[in-house]
């Protein structure tokens, strides 16, 4: 196709050039759309990680205040309450199945929260982030992305 554009000087070469520009612009548009969606996913994951870290810091402060009194941390930490509190920290009310973000670009499904044990405590949150695929002002489809975020507070 490049040789046709170089060698032919007729009017047909403009058609090939227009087709080439059109295809390249469509590919560039899809690439920009993909990059935008990837950045939205990373922003959303960072927001969830920030909320989990804040929640675990509050729990750690409460737990270590009681540990100063001489209690064992294994018997004092309520892992079921730790998992249940993570729902509230992420913005879910007891009956909610979805959480829509304020900026309107993402819907978060109700996560599966798993308390983590070991040489510390934490939670692992697994959920689906649903993004509307918008192009040129129109929504074409919903993109569902499975996301796993872990917050862990390790004892020293």
QUIPETA-V315457 format. One record per residue. D_LAST is the distance of its C-alpha to the last C-alpha in whole Angstrom. Layout:
<<D_LAST> <D_LAST>>
This chain:
<<66> <65> <68> <70> <69> <70> <73> <75> <76> <77> <76> <74> <71> <70> <69> <67> <65> <65> <63> <61> <60> <59> <57> <55> <54> <54> <51> <50> <49> <47> <45> <44> <44> <41> <39> <39> <38> <35> <34> <35> <32> <30> <30> <30> <27> <25> <26> <25> <21> <22> <23> <20> <17> <19> <19> <15> <15> <17> <16> <13> <14> <17> <14> <12> <16> <17> <14> <15> <18> <17> <17> <15> <13> <15> <18> <17> <16> <20> <19> <23> <23> <20> <22> <25> <24> <23> <27> <27> <25> <27> <30> <32> <34> <34> <37> <37> <37> <36> <35> <37> <36> <37> <38> <40> <39> <37> <37> <34> <34> <32> <29> <28> <24> <22> <19> <16> <14> <12> <8> <9> <12> <14> <18> <20> <24> <27> <30> <33> <34> <38> <39> <43> <45> <47> <49> <52> <51> <52> <49> <50> <47> <44> <41> <38> <35> <32> <29> <25> <22> <19> <16> <13> <10> <6> <4> <0>>
